[in-house]
């Protein structure tokens, strides 16, 4: 099964609206594609940790937004 193009588009839009690097969208989509293809299991904690670390590395945190929510 392949990832629905509408999901890919939604991820790209959300990442853009959050003013994040397009690499973040590519990494999210790549992870979802590996899950939908059956090459990885969502229940594999080590794979999830690896992907989450890659995603975290791509996220840019706006310090002003963070301070206003605290």
C-alpha positions, 0 to 999 in steps of 0.5 A: 500500500502506498501513501495517499498523495493527499496525506503528503500534500497535507504534511507539506502544507502543515510544515510550510504553514509552521514555517519549518524547513521542507526537509521536515516534510520529506522526513515525515513522508519518508517515515510514513512511506516505510510504514505503509510499505511494510518495511518497518513496524510502527510497534518497533521502538528503536525504529520509532526512536531513530525517526523521531530523533531525525524529525526533532533535529529538523524542527525549528522552535520559535523562541517567542512562541514557546515563551508565550505558551509558558 
